[in-house]
Amino acid sequence: MPLIPVHNISALDLKVSPFLKGDGQVLRLLNVERDSIGGWKKRLGYTTFLGTPDNAQINSLFSWTRNDGTSLYLYRTSGSILYHSIQGTGAWTTSGNGTISNNGHFGQTVLDDVLIGGDGTLASRHTTNGTSFSDTTGAPLAEHWVGYEGRAWAARGTATSGTNTDMFYSTTGTATDWTTDSSSIRIPGPGRVNSLFKAADRLTPTKDSGNMFRYDGFNLQDLATNLGPSSAYSIGNVEDFRIYLTRVGVIGYGGGRPELLSNSIERQIYNDAGSAIAGTTFANAPGIIHRYNWLCSVGTITEDITNFTIADAILKYDFQLNEWSNWKFANRPTAFGTYQDTSGNQQLIFGDATGQCYQLAGTATTDNGNTIEAIIMGFVHGGSFDEKKWNWFNAMFNPGCQAKVQIALSDTFTYGKLNWIDLGDAKNGVVEFRFPSGSRGRFLFWKIYEASRNTRFQFYGCEYDADIIRH
């Protein structure tokens, strides 16, 4: 066969047999992101963000920009305290009346330049100045909040499973009056309301049973589905399209019918080996949308094709390209947040179990000093199960990088028995390898890996040359 170029390196697709795909099939993608269509580069790193007012796990991160367009407040909850940072540069400071339930999440919304929220256990509260909160008279004890049709809407989220639950609304035009023209709407069916959001100008309450409803200001419609989010903290919003985690996959919802987005990584969400996402993780997994990418921290997973284990894995979905890959941070995220800083730049931050926040930084090449291990592993079958005599393998990178290349020949698809051969580094931009005489095998596996502290590689593709041996 002639020299075969592989210049369109795919994203993860563990659902389709690798023999049904072209020779750009990828079996592993860890800590990389798209450089250009067809190519991949190592992801950027992060640095610490602000200090640690306590050593408790961070459970909520959110921001509020006042109507003046310049007053910015960042918030975090850790332990039993709600903290704020003025302009995202001031030290974390305990907010006035900032005591919440221990390890609670603080949901919130903004209406008429007033931020209101709560944890579903202690009194809901509001702030008009960003730094000090007041208990909101008459407001329900609620964790889930959204603004809709000029009212603040709230659902508790901590009711006993198996009972009906309500969503409440404030008086029109105000987040602080819950008596004049306020009431509630019963959400039928088993389970508690576990999320409340807006999509396509409709209010969408969901239950931990998976039931979803749609409210248009007059009628409550049962969507007759059980594909509501398992974790309210996983919901991301991009172009009024919600992306979230469920126990059967990652779902996209634009206001009509929920749709499955995660077919290609199903084995990482659940599999026959029971080595995918742990059952207890589904209820609290944090997620976020940042620059058209949905990230969700799901803990340790092992997919059951290559038995590749990722400790503290992050599912990454590229909304623009409809593609999946995996990230792993040196510090497992327990909460995500985004905000626009005073320079107008969108920032991604996250918190961990030790009370430290971090910020993804465009110049960072480590995870706060820890090396970033990046792996791309591909599979080449040459369109045939026949034995092949392998002649050449070439790979193309950006010059000066520190990526390394390995290859392995095999007659089976048993990953654990592969004998990897180091081809060396890619600092010159091109790796050229001539197989020793007698190099035979049905399949070729190749691997790009790197764990340097000071560079980010860019991988553009590879080429190979082999001759089919007919017996």
C-alpha positions as CSV (number, residue, x, y, z in Angstrom):
1,M,0.0,0.0,0.0
2,P,1.2,3.6,-0.6
3,L,2.3,6.0,2.1
4,I,-0.9,6.7,4.2
5,P,-1.3,10.2,5.8
6,V,-3.3,10.5,9.0
7,H,-3.9,14.2,9.2
8,N,-7.3,14.3,10.8
9,I,-6.8,13.1,14.3
10,S,-10.2,12.3,15.7
11,A,-11.7,13.0,19.2
12,L,-12.7,10.2,21.6
13,D,-15.2,7.8,20.2
14,L,-15.3,4.7,22.3
15,K,-18.8,3.7,21.1
16,V,-17.9,2.8,17.5
17,S,-15.6,-0.1,16.8
18,P,-12.1,1.1,16.0
19,F,-12.2,-1.1,12.9
20,L,-15.1,0.9,11.5
21,K,-13.2,4.2,11.7
22,G,-10.4,5.4,9.5
23,D,-6.8,5.2,10.7
24,G,-7.1,8.4,12.6
25,Q,-9.0,6.6,15.4
26,V,-8.0,7.8,18.9
27,L,-8.3,5.5,21.9
28,R,-7.0,8.0,24.5
29,L,-7.0,11.8,24.8
30,L,-5.8,13.2,28.1
31,N,-5.0,16.9,28.9
32,V,-5.1,18.1,25.3
33,E,-7.3,20.5,23.4
34,R,-7.9,21.4,19.7
35,D,-5.1,23.5,18.1
36,S,-6.8,23.5,14.7
37,I,-9.3,21.1,13.0
38,G,-7.5,17.8,12.9
39,G,-4.7,18.7,15.3
40,W,-4.3,18.6,19.1
41,K,-2.2,20.6,21.6
42,K,-1.4,20.2,25.2
43,R,-3.8,22.1,27.5
44,L,-2.7,25.1,29.4
45,G,-2.2,25.0,33.2
46,Y,-3.3,27.0,36.2
47,T,-2.1,29.0,39.2
48,T,-3.5,29.7,42.7
49,F,-6.2,32.3,42.9
50,L,-6.5,34.4,46.0
51,G,-5.8,32.9,49.4
52,T,-7.3,30.3,51.7
53,P,-9.5,31.8,54.4
54,D,-10.2,28.3,55.7
55,N,-9.2,24.7,54.8
56,A,-12.7,23.5,54.1
57,Q,-13.9,22.1,50.8
58,I,-15.2,24.8,48.3
59,N,-18.7,23.9,47.2
60,S,-19.9,27.0,45.4
61,L,-18.2,29.7,43.2
62,F,-20.2,32.5,41.5
63,S,-19.9,36.1,40.6
64,W,-22.1,39.2,40.4
65,T,-21.6,42.4,38.4
66,R,-23.7,45.3,39.6
67,N,-25.9,47.3,37.1
68,D,-23.2,50.0,37.1
69,G,-21.1,47.5,35.0
70,T,-18.0,48.0,37.1
71,S,-18.7,46.7,40.6
72,L,-17.7,43.0,40.5
73,Y,-18.0,40.6,43.4
74,L,-16.8,37.0,43.5
75,Y,-18.3,34.6,46.0
76,R,-17.3,31.2,47.5
77,T,-18.8,28.9,50.1
78,S,-16.6,26.6,52.1
79,G,-17.3,25.0,55.5
80,S,-20.2,27.1,56.8
81,I,-19.2,30.5,55.5
82,L,-20.1,32.6,52.5
83,Y,-17.1,34.7,51.4
84,H,-16.7,37.5,48.9
85,S,-13.9,39.1,47.0
86,I,-14.2,42.7,45.7
87,Q,-13.3,43.0,42.0
88,G,-11.8,39.5,42.1
89,T,-8.6,40.9,43.5
90,G,-9.5,41.6,47.1
91,A,-8.9,38.9,49.7
92,W,-11.7,36.5,50.5
93,T,-13.7,38.2,53.3
94,T,-16.6,36.8,55.3
95,S,-19.8,38.4,54.0
96,G,-22.1,40.0,56.5
97,N,-24.7,37.5,57.7
98,G,-22.6,34.9,55.7
99,T,-23.2,31.8,57.8
100,I,-24.7,28.9,55.9
101,S,-25.3,25.2,56.7
102,N,-22.0,23.3,56.9
103,N,-20.8,22.1,53.5
104,G,-23.9,23.7,51.9
105,H,-24.2,24.9,48.3
106,F,-25.4,28.5,47.9
107,G,-27.7,29.0,44.9
108,Q,-28.6,32.5,43.7
109,T,-30.1,34.8,41.1
110,V,-30.2,38.5,40.4
111,L,-33.3,40.7,40.0
112,D,-33.3,44.5,39.7
113,D,-29.7,44.8,41.0
114,V,-30.4,42.7,44.0
115,L,-28.7,39.3,44.5
116,I,-30.8,36.7,46.4
117,G,-30.0,33.1,47.3
118,G,-29.8,30.4,49.9
119,D,-28.6,26.9,50.8
120,G,-32.1,25.3,51.3
121,T,-31.6,24.9,55.0
122,L,-31.0,28.2,56.6
123,A,-32.8,31.5,55.9
124,S,-32.6,32.7,52.4
125,R,-31.0,36.2,52.1
126,H,-30.2,39.0,49.8
127,T,-27.7,41.8,49.3
128,T,-27.8,45.2,47.7
129,N,-24.2,46.2,48.3
130,G,-22.4,42.9,47.5
131,T,-20.7,42.5,50.9
132,S,-23.5,42.2,53.5
133,F,-26.6,40.0,53.4
134,S,-30.0,40.4,55.0
135,D,-32.5,37.6,55.7
136,T,-35.3,37.9,53.2
137,T,-38.6,38.0,55.1
138,G,-41.2,35.5,53.7
139,A,-38.8,33.9,51.2
140,P,-38.7,30.1,51.1
141,L,-35.8,28.1,52.3
142,A,-34.3,27.3,48.9
143,E,-31.1,26.3,47.2
144,H,-32.2,26.7,43.5
145,W,-33.0,30.1,42.2
146,V,-33.7,31.8,38.8
147,G,-35.2,35.0,37.5
148,Y,-38.2,34.6,35.3
149,E,-40.8,37.1,34.0
150,G,-39.8,39.8,36.4
151,R,-39.9,37.6,39.5
152,A,-37.4,35.6,41.5
153,W,-38.3,31.9,41.5
154,A,-37.0,29.4,44.1
155,A,-37.1,25.7,44.9
156,R,-35.9,24.2,48.2
157,G,-34.0,21.1,46.9
158,T,-33.8,19.5,50.3
159,A,-37.3,18.1,50.8
160,T,-37.8,14.4,51.7
161,S,-37.6,12.1,48.6
162,G,-41.0,10.7,47.7
163,T,-43.1,13.8,48.4
164,N,-44.4,16.5,46.1
165,T,-42.4,19.8,46.2
166,D,-43.1,23.3,45.2
167,M,-41.4,26.2,43.4
168,F,-42.1,29.6,44.8
169,Y,-42.1,33.1,43.2
170,S,-41.7,36.6,44.6
171,T,-43.8,39.6,44.0
172,T,-43.4,41.0,40.4
173,G,-40.4,43.4,40.1
174,T,-38.7,42.6,43.4
175,A,-36.6,39.9,44.9
176,T,-37.3,40.9,48.5
177,D,-41.1,40.9,48.7
178,W,-42.5,37.4,49.1
179,T,-45.9,38.4,50.6
180,T,-47.8,41.0,48.4
181,D,-48.2,38.9,45.2
182,S,-46.2,35.8,46.0
183,S,-47.3,32.1,45.9
184,S,-46.1,28.7,44.8
185,I,-46.7,26.0,42.2
186,R,-46.7,22.3,43.1
187,I,-44.4,20.1,41.1
188,P,-46.0,16.7,41.0
189,G,-44.5,13.2,41.1
190,P,-41.9,11.5,43.2
191,G,-38.7,13.0,44.5
192,R,-37.5,16.5,45.3
193,V,-36.9,19.4,43.0
194,N,-33.2,19.2,42.4
195,S,-32.7,22.0,39.9
196,L,-34.4,25.0,38.5
197,F,-33.3,26.8,35.3
198,K,-34.6,28.8,32.4
199,A,-34.3,27.6,28.7
200,A,-36.0,29.0,25.6
201,D,-37.9,31.5,27.8
202,R,-39.5,28.8,29.8
203,L,-38.9,27.8,33.4
204,T,-37.7,24.3,33.8
205,P,-38.0,22.5,37.2
206,T,-36.5,19.0,37.5
207,K,-36.6,16.3,40.1
208,D,-34.0,13.8,41.4
209,S,-36.2,11.1,39.8
210,G,-35.2,12.6,36.4
211,N,-38.7,14.0,35.8
212,M,-38.6,17.4,33.9
213,F,-41.3,20.0,33.6
214,R,-41.7,23.2,31.6
215,Y,-43.6,26.3,32.8
216,D,-44.6,29.2,30.4
217,G,-46.1,31.5,33.0
218,F,-49.5,29.9,32.7
219,N,-49.3,26.1,32.3
220,L,-47.0,23.5,33.8
221,Q,-46.2,20.8,31.2
222,D,-44.8,17.4,32.1
223,L,-42.0,16.7,29.5
224,A,-42.6,12.9,30.0
225,T,-38.9,12.1,30.4
226,N,-36.5,11.0,33.1
227,L,-33.5,12.7,31.6
228,G,-33.3,15.6,34.1
229,P,-29.9,16.4,35.7
230,S,-28.6,14.1,38.4
231,S,-26.5,17.0,39.6
232,A,-27.7,20.6,39.6
233,Y,-24.1,21.7,40.0
234,S,-23.2,20.1,36.6
235,I,-25.5,22.4,34.5
236,G,-23.7,24.6,32.0
237,N,-25.3,27.2,29.7
238,V,-24.0,27.9,26.2
239,E,-26.2,29.9,23.8
240,D,-29.3,29.1,25.9
241,F,-28.5,25.4,25.6
242,R,-28.1,23.5,28.8
243,I,-25.5,20.7,29.2
244,Y,-25.6,18.5,32.3
245,L,-24.8,15.1,33.7
246,T,-27.3,12.2,34.3
247,R,-26.8,8.6,35.3
248,V,-27.3,7.5,31.7
249,G,-25.1,10.1,30.0
250,V,-24.5,13.8,29.3
251,I,-27.6,15.5,28.1
252,G,-28.2,18.7,26.1
253,Y,-31.4,20.6,26.5
254,G,-32.5,23.7,24.5
255,G,-36.2,23.9,25.7
256,G,-37.7,21.1,23.6
257,R,-36.7,17.5,24.2
258,P,-33.5,16.5,26.0
259,E,-30.9,14.9,23.7
260,L,-28.0,12.5,24.5
261,L,-24.6,14.1,23.7
262,S,-22.2,11.5,25.2
263,N,-22.7,8.4,23.1
264,S,-19.0,8.4,22.1
265,I,-17.8,8.2,25.8
266,E,-20.6,6.0,27.2
267,R,-18.1,3.6,28.5
268,Q,-16.6,6.3,30.8
269,I,-20.1,7.0,32.3
270,Y,-21.2,3.4,32.8
271,N,-19.9,0.1,31.7
272,D,-20.2,-3.7,32.3
273,A,-17.1,-3.7,34.4
274,G,-18.6,-1.2,36.8
275,S,-15.5,1.0,36.5
276,A,-17.0,4.2,35.2
277,I,-18.4,7.1,37.3
278,A,-19.1,6.1,40.9
279,G,-22.8,6.1,41.7
280,T,-22.4,8.6,44.6
281,T,-20.7,11.1,42.3
282,F,-23.7,11.7,40.0
283,A,-25.6,13.7,42.6
284,N,-22.9,16.3,43.2
285,A,-20.6,16.4,40.2
286,P,-19.6,20.0,39.5
287,G,-19.6,21.3,35.9
288,I,-19.2,24.6,34.0
289,I,-19.2,26.1,30.5
290,H,-16.1,28.1,29.6
291,R,-15.4,29.4,26.1
292,Y,-17.8,26.8,24.5
293,N,-16.3,23.9,26.5
294,W,-18.3,22.0,29.1
295,L,-16.1,20.6,31.9
296,C,-17.4,18.2,34.6
297,S,-15.4,16.7,37.4
298,V,-16.4,13.1,37.9
299,G,-13.7,11.3,39.9
300,T,-11.7,8.2,39.0
301,I,-12.9,6.3,35.9
302,T,-11.7,3.4,33.9
303,E,-13.1,2.7,30.4
304,D,-13.4,-1.0,29.5
305,I,-11.8,-1.0,26.1
306,T,-8.1,-0.3,26.9
307,N,-8.7,-0.3,30.7
308,F,-7.2,3.2,30.8
309,T,-7.7,4.7,34.3
310,I,-7.9,8.4,34.9
311,A,-7.8,9.5,38.5
312,D,-9.9,12.6,39.2
313,A,-11.1,12.7,35.6
314,I,-12.8,15.7,34.0
315,L,-15.1,15.1,31.1
316,K,-14.6,17.8,28.4
317,Y,-17.1,18.5,25.7
318,D,-16.4,20.9,22.8
319,F,-19.7,22.4,22.0
320,Q,-18.5,23.9,18.7
321,L,-17.1,20.7,17.3
322,N,-19.3,18.2,19.1
323,E,-16.2,16.4,20.4
324,W,-15.1,14.6,23.6
325,S,-11.8,14.4,25.4
326,N,-10.6,14.0,29.0
327,W,-8.7,16.4,31.3
328,K,-7.2,15.8,34.7
329,F,-6.1,18.5,37.1
330,A,-3.5,18.0,39.8
331,N,-6.1,19.3,42.2
332,R,-9.6,17.8,41.9
333,P,-12.3,20.5,41.3
334,T,-15.1,20.5,43.8
335,A,-16.7,23.7,42.4
336,F,-16.3,25.7,39.2
337,G,-17.0,29.3,38.4
338,T,-16.5,31.8,35.6
339,Y,-16.4,35.6,35.6
340,Q,-15.4,38.5,33.4
341,D,-12.5,40.3,35.1
342,T,-12.0,44.1,35.1
343,S,-10.0,43.9,31.9
344,G,-13.0,42.3,30.1
345,N,-11.4,38.8,29.9
346,Q,-13.4,35.7,30.7
347,Q,-11.8,33.7,33.5
348,L,-12.3,30.1,34.7
349,I,-11.7,29.4,38.3
350,F,-12.3,26.3,40.5
351,G,-12.0,25.3,44.1
352,D,-10.7,22.1,45.8
353,A,-11.2,20.1,49.0
354,T,-8.4,22.0,50.8
355,G,-10.1,25.4,50.5
356,Q,-7.8,26.7,47.7
357,C,-9.0,28.3,44.5
358,Y,-7.2,28.1,41.2
359,Q,-7.4,30.0,37.9
360,L,-6.7,28.6,34.4
361,A,-4.0,30.9,33.1
362,G,-3.0,31.4,29.5
363,T,0.8,31.4,30.2
364,A,0.8,28.6,32.8
365,T,2.5,25.4,31.6
366,T,2.0,23.5,34.9
367,D,-0.8,22.8,37.3
368,N,0.4,25.1,40.0
369,G,3.9,23.7,39.8
370,N,2.8,20.1,39.1
371,T,3.7,18.6,35.6
372,I,0.8,18.1,33.2
373,E,0.8,14.6,31.7
374,A,-0.7,14.7,28.2
375,I,-1.4,11.5,26.2
376,I,-2.7,10.9,22.7
377,M,-3.0,7.2,21.7
378,G,-4.1,6.1,18.3
379,F,-4.7,2.8,16.4
380,V,-3.9,2.0,12.8
381,H,-5.4,-1.1,11.0
382,G,-4.7,-0.2,7.4
383,G,-8.2,-1.2,6.3
384,S,-7.4,-4.9,6.8
385,F,-6.9,-7.7,9.3
386,D,-4.1,-9.1,7.2
387,E,-0.5,-9.2,8.5
388,K,1.6,-6.3,7.3
389,K,5.3,-5.5,6.8
390,W,5.8,-2.1,8.4
391,N,8.2,0.3,6.7
392,W,7.9,3.8,8.0
393,F,6.2,5.9,10.6
394,N,6.4,9.7,10.7
395,A,4.8,12.2,13.1
396,M,4.6,16.0,12.9
397,F,4.8,18.6,15.7
398,N,5.7,22.2,16.4
399,P,9.5,22.5,16.5
400,G,11.0,22.9,20.0
401,C,8.4,20.9,21.8
402,Q,9.3,18.1,24.3
403,A,6.7,15.5,23.2
404,K,7.8,11.9,22.9
405,V,6.6,9.2,20.6
406,Q,6.1,5.5,21.1
407,I,4.8,2.7,18.8
408,A,3.8,-0.9,19.2
409,L,3.0,-3.6,16.7
410,S,0.4,-6.3,17.6
411,D,-1.6,-9.1,16.1
412,T,-4.5,-8.5,18.6
413,F,-6.4,-5.6,20.1
414,T,-5.2,-6.5,23.7
415,Y,-3.8,-3.3,24.9
416,G,-2.2,-4.7,28.1
417,K,0.1,-7.0,26.0
418,L,1.6,-4.2,23.8
419,N,5.4,-3.9,23.7
420,W,6.1,-0.2,23.3
421,I,9.1,1.1,21.5
422,D,10.4,4.6,22.2
423,L,11.1,6.6,19.0
424,G,12.5,9.6,20.8
425,D,11.5,13.2,21.2
426,A,9.9,15.6,18.7
427,K,12.0,18.7,19.3
428,N,12.8,19.0,15.6
429,G,9.1,19.1,14.7
430,V,9.2,15.8,12.7
431,V,9.8,12.3,14.0
432,E,10.9,9.9,11.3
433,F,11.2,6.2,12.1
434,R,12.2,3.3,9.8
435,F,11.1,0.0,11.1
436,P,13.8,-2.7,11.5
437,S,13.8,-5.4,8.8
438,G,11.2,-8.1,9.6
439,S,8.8,-5.8,11.5
440,R,5.5,-7.5,11.1
441,G,2.1,-7.3,12.7
442,R,-1.6,-6.8,11.9
443,F,-2.0,-3.5,13.7
444,L,0.1,-0.4,14.7
445,F,-0.5,1.5,18.0
446,W,1.1,4.9,18.4
447,K,1.3,7.1,21.5
448,I,2.2,10.8,22.0
449,Y,3.0,11.7,25.6
450,E,4.6,14.5,27.4
451,A,5.0,15.8,31.0
452,S,7.3,18.8,30.8
453,R,7.1,21.9,32.9
454,N,7.8,24.6,30.3
455,T,6.3,23.8,26.9
456,R,3.1,22.9,25.2
457,F,3.3,20.6,22.2
458,Q,1.1,20.8,19.1
459,F,0.5,17.5,17.2
460,Y,-0.6,17.8,13.6
461,G,-0.7,14.3,12.4
462,C,1.3,11.2,11.3
463,E,2.0,9.1,8.3
464,Y,2.9,5.4,7.8
465,D,3.9,3.0,5.1
466,A,3.2,-0.7,5.2
467,D,2.8,-3.6,2.8
468,I,0.1,-6.2,3.2
469,I,1.3,-9.8,3.4
470,R,-1.0,-12.2,1.7
471,H,-0.7,-15.9,2.8
